[in-house]
Amino acid sequence: MAHELQPKPVRPGTQIAEVKTPEPVVITPPERRYRVEELTTQGWELADADCVNLSREKASDLLQRYLNDGIAPNRLRAVIDDGKKE
C-alpha cells in the first residue's frame, strides 16, 4: 500500500515566506566587427585603410560600393575583424 505524502503542518504564528524567482541574467555577446578585403596579386589585403572594425551593415554597404565601382565579386570579401594582423 502506497503512502501519500502529506504537507507538514504549519505551526501557529509562523508565516510562509513567498519565494521569489530571480530574473534570468541575459548575457549578450559583443557585436561582431568586420573588415573588407580585396584579392590582389599579393593576396588578400584591406580594400582601403578605413575598411576595418566595421559593423555588419557598414561592411555590406562598402562591399556594394566596391561592386558598383566595377570590382569583381570574387575579388572581394568581408571577414570577421579580430584585430590581429595576418
N, CA, C and O of each residue as an XYZ file, in Angstrom:
344
protein
N       0.835     -1.162      0.000
C       0.000      0.000      0.000
C       0.895      1.246      0.000
O       1.782      1.376      0.843
N       0.665      2.130     -0.919
C       1.499      3.322     -1.042
C       1.029      4.389     -0.075
O      -0.167      4.608      0.113
N       2.002      5.045      0.531
C       1.689      6.151      1.430
C       1.774      7.447      0.655
O       2.751      7.709     -0.046
N       0.761      8.234      0.787
C       0.779      9.544      0.138
C       1.482     10.532      1.050
O       1.295     10.513      2.267
N       2.289     11.392      0.454
C       2.999     12.403      1.232
C       2.030     13.500      1.639
O       1.267     14.011      0.819
N       2.071     13.846      2.890
C       1.229     14.913      3.406
C       2.110     16.124      3.707
O       3.232     15.969      4.191
N       1.604     17.338      3.422
C       2.406     18.512      3.763
C       2.560     18.628      5.272
O       1.682     18.227      6.036
N       3.693     19.185      5.683
C       3.928     19.371      7.114
C       2.944     20.404      7.639
O       2.648     21.383      6.953
N       2.449     20.204      8.817
C       1.531     21.193      9.389
C       2.283     22.486      9.711
O       3.446     22.459     10.116
N       1.611     23.596      9.527
C       2.212     24.906      9.812
C       1.973     25.218     11.278
O       0.856     25.092     11.780
N       3.044     25.629     11.964
C       2.921     25.979     13.371
C       2.157     27.286     13.507
O       2.334     28.194     12.695
N       1.347     27.388     14.479
C       0.639     28.651     14.680
C       1.634     29.797     14.907
O       2.620     29.639     15.626
N       1.360     30.954     14.283
C       2.217     32.122     14.465
C       3.374     32.206     13.481
O       4.114     33.189     13.502
N       3.556     31.212     12.621
C       4.625     31.277     11.626
C       4.029     31.619     10.278
O       2.909     31.221      9.956
N       4.779     32.349      9.509
C       4.324     32.707      8.172
C       5.217     32.035      7.146
O       6.413     31.832      7.357
N       4.608     31.706      6.055
C       5.376     31.118      4.964
C       5.811     32.262      4.062
O       4.982     32.998      3.527
N       7.099     32.398      3.902
C       7.633     33.463      3.048
C       7.448     33.085      1.586
O       7.601     31.927      1.199
N       7.115     34.087      0.789
C       6.951     33.856     -0.646
C       8.331     33.776     -1.288
O       9.169     34.659     -1.099
N       8.549     32.737     -2.028
C       9.833     32.550     -2.695
C       9.792     33.273     -4.030
O       8.927     33.019     -4.868
N      10.738     34.173     -4.208
C      10.801     34.920     -5.462
C      11.883     34.323     -6.348
O      13.011     34.089     -5.913
N      11.519     34.089     -7.576
C      12.474     33.572     -8.540
C      13.271     34.743     -9.097
O      12.682     35.716     -9.567
N      14.603     34.670     -9.055
C      15.399     35.786     -9.589
C      15.229     35.911    -11.102
O      15.005     34.928    -11.808
N      15.342     37.145    -11.573
C      15.269     37.388    -13.014
C      16.456     36.723    -13.694
O      17.571     36.771    -13.175
N      16.233     36.104    -14.851
C      17.368     35.493    -15.555
C      18.332     36.574    -16.064
O      17.912     37.651    -16.487
N      19.587     36.271    -16.013
C      20.612     37.185    -16.489
C      20.848     36.906    -17.965
O      21.179     35.785    -18.351
N      20.674     37.927    -18.777
C      20.862     37.769    -20.213
C      22.232     38.342    -20.569
O      22.492     39.530    -20.382
N      23.084     37.491    -21.075
C      24.424     37.923    -21.480
C      24.456     37.948    -22.993
O      24.320     36.913    -23.645
N      24.636     39.120    -23.541
C      24.696     39.237    -24.997
C      26.153     39.287    -25.420
O      26.956     40.009    -24.830
N      26.490     38.519    -26.441
C      27.870     38.555    -26.911
C      28.160     39.908    -27.551
O      27.245     40.566    -28.046
N      29.407     40.323    -27.546
C      29.729     41.593    -28.188
C      29.431     41.524    -29.682
O      29.521     40.462    -30.299
N      29.081     42.656    -30.244
C      28.766     42.700    -31.667
C      30.020     42.370    -32.473
O      31.101     42.901    -32.221
N      29.848     41.493    -33.435
C      30.993     41.150    -34.298
C      31.363     42.333    -35.155
O      30.504     43.103    -35.585
N      32.638     42.470    -35.398
C      33.150     43.534    -36.251
C      33.796     42.874    -37.466
O      34.297     41.752    -37.379
N      33.782     43.571    -38.589
C      34.240     43.011    -39.857
C      35.258     43.929    -40.513
O      35.380     45.105    -40.172
N      35.985     43.356    -41.463
C      36.863     44.139    -42.335
C      36.601     43.679    -43.768
O      36.224     42.530    -44.003
N      36.804     44.580    -44.713
C      36.589     44.271    -46.124
C      37.949     44.122    -46.778
O      38.807     44.997    -46.661
N      38.136     43.006    -47.468
C      39.407     42.721    -48.124
C      39.205     42.540    -49.627
O      38.134     42.162    -50.102
N      40.288     42.830    -50.350
C      40.286     42.659    -51.805
C      41.446     41.742    -52.180
O      42.537     41.844    -51.620
N      41.202     40.857    -53.120
C      42.247     39.955    -53.599
C      43.117     40.698    -54.595
O      42.639     41.169    -55.627
N      44.400     40.798    -54.275
C      45.368     41.460    -55.156
C      46.423     40.441    -55.568
O      46.339     39.270    -55.199
N      47.393     40.878    -56.316
C      48.479     39.973    -56.705
C      49.323     39.564    -55.499
O      50.075     38.592    -55.567
N      49.200     40.305    -54.397
C      49.928     39.992    -53.161
C      49.100     39.124    -52.211
O      49.577     38.755    -51.137
N      47.861     38.795    -52.599
C      46.964     38.034    -51.727
C      45.848     38.926    -51.207
O      45.606     40.004    -51.752
N      45.166     38.480    -50.154
C      44.071     39.256    -49.585
C      44.620     40.402    -48.757
O      45.378     40.193    -47.810
N      44.224     41.629    -49.129
C      44.646     42.835    -48.413
C      43.424     43.696    -48.147
O      42.382     43.517    -48.778
N      43.550     44.634    -47.208
C      42.447     45.556    -46.950
C      42.093     46.297    -48.228
O      42.974     46.748    -48.959
N      40.806     46.418    -48.490
C      40.370     47.140    -49.683
C      40.707     48.629    -49.557
O      40.947     49.298    -50.562
N      40.724     49.139    -48.341
C      41.032     50.540    -48.060
C      41.438     50.624    -46.598
O      41.111     49.732    -45.816
N      42.140     51.670    -46.219
C      42.592     51.801    -44.832
C      41.414     51.923    -43.864
O      41.551     51.595    -42.685
N      40.270     52.385    -44.341
C      39.096     52.570    -43.486
C      38.208     51.339    -43.420
O      37.111     51.411    -42.867
N      38.642     50.228    -43.960
C      37.809     49.020    -44.050
C      38.032     48.065    -42.888
O      38.016     46.849    -43.082
N      38.239     48.586    -41.690
C      38.438     47.750    -40.506
C      37.442     48.144    -39.425
O      36.920     49.259    -39.424
N      37.182     47.217    -38.501
C      36.313     47.467    -37.358
C      34.942     47.979    -37.797
O      34.444     48.971    -37.264
N      34.335     47.299    -38.768
C      33.058     47.724    -39.345
C      31.902     46.912    -38.774
O      32.060     45.738    -38.439
N      30.744     47.545    -38.666
C      29.538     46.799    -38.333
C      29.169     45.957    -39.554
O      29.694     46.166    -40.648
N      28.273     45.019    -39.356
C      27.841     44.169    -40.473
C      27.208     45.009    -41.580
O      27.449     44.769    -42.763
N      26.401     45.988    -41.194
C      25.728     46.837    -42.169
C      26.722     47.681    -42.959
O      26.611     47.798    -44.179
N      27.699     48.273    -42.260
C      28.698     49.111    -42.926
C      29.558     48.277    -43.882
O      29.877     48.726    -44.983
N      29.935     47.060    -43.460
C      30.718     46.176    -44.330
C      29.923     45.826    -45.579
O      30.468     45.809    -46.682
N      28.637     45.547    -45.405
C      27.781     45.237    -46.549
C      27.676     46.429    -47.500
O      27.728     46.267    -48.719
N      27.528     47.627    -46.931
C      27.459     48.838    -47.759
C      28.747     49.056    -48.552
O      28.704     49.418    -49.728
N      29.897     48.832    -47.904
C      31.177     49.005    -48.599
C      31.354     47.970    -49.703
O      31.834     48.296    -50.788
N      30.970     46.723    -49.434
C      31.054     45.690    -50.471
C      30.213     46.096    -51.684
O      30.655     45.962    -52.826
N      29.009     46.588    -51.432
C      28.139     47.003    -52.526
C      28.750     48.175    -53.292
O      28.653     48.237    -54.518
N      29.378     49.102    -52.570
C      30.020     50.255    -53.232
C      31.150     49.788    -54.155
O      31.281     50.270    -55.280
N      31.967     48.840    -53.665
C      33.063     48.333    -54.495
C      32.536     47.563    -55.702
O      33.110     47.638    -56.788
N      31.447     46.825    -55.512
C      30.846     46.120    -56.650
C      30.317     47.122    -57.677
O      30.480     46.928    -58.881
N      29.687     48.187    -57.199
C      29.183     49.228    -58.103
C      30.310     49.948    -58.834
O      30.120     50.449    -59.942
N      31.499     49.996    -58.202
C      32.665     50.619    -58.834
C      33.315     49.697    -59.864
O      34.254     50.103    -60.549
N      32.824     48.455    -59.981
C      33.323     47.563    -61.018
C      34.288     46.488    -60.557
O      34.831     45.761    -61.389
N      34.518     46.366    -59.269
C      35.403     45.303    -58.782
C      34.634     43.981    -58.820
O      33.485     43.913    -58.382
N      35.269     42.938    -59.341
C      34.624     41.629    -59.480
C      34.285     41.057    -58.101
O      35.082     41.173    -57.170
N      33.105     40.441    -57.968
C      32.695     39.910    -56.664
C      33.630     38.835    -56.111
O      33.738     38.684    -54.894
N      34.304     38.089    -56.983
C      35.219     37.055    -56.483
C      36.536     37.639    -55.969
O      37.386     36.903    -55.469
N      36.709     38.964    -56.090
C      37.909     39.625    -55.570
C      37.627     40.381    -54.281
O      38.502     41.088    -53.782
N      36.411     40.247    -53.725
C      36.036     40.952    -52.500
C      35.530     39.964    -51.458
O      34.929     38.940    -51.782
N      35.790     40.301    -50.199
C      35.219     39.500    -49.115
C      35.159     40.350    -47.845
O      35.933     41.289    -47.660
N      34.222     39.991    -46.988
C      34.133     40.574    -45.652
C      34.456     39.450    -44.672
O      33.870     38.370    -44.743
N      35.380     39.706    -43.767
C      35.788     38.695    -42.778
C      35.686     39.302    -41.388
O      35.724     40.521    -41.223
N      35.557     38.437    -40.397
C      35.487     38.901    -39.008
C      36.818     39.555    -38.656
O      37.888     38.986    -38.870
N      36.723     40.757    -38.114
C      37.915     41.520    -37.738
C      38.202     41.252    -36.256
O      37.530     41.791    -35.377
N      39.187     40.430    -35.999
C      39.549     40.120    -34.625
C      40.657     41.035    -34.102
O      41.146     40.852    -32.988
N      41.049     42.019    -34.913
C      42.065     42.977    -34.505
C      43.494     42.504    -34.736
O      44.436     43.252    -34.476
N      43.674     41.279    -35.218
C      45.004     40.756    -35.469
C      45.390     40.991    -36.920
O      44.561     40.875    -37.823
N      46.628     41.314    -37.127
C      47.127     41.442    -38.490
C      47.633     40.084    -38.925
O      48.314     39.383    -38.177
N      47.288     39.730    -40.145
C      47.738     38.419    -40.657
C      48.967     38.547    -41.500
O      49.475     37.546    -42.007
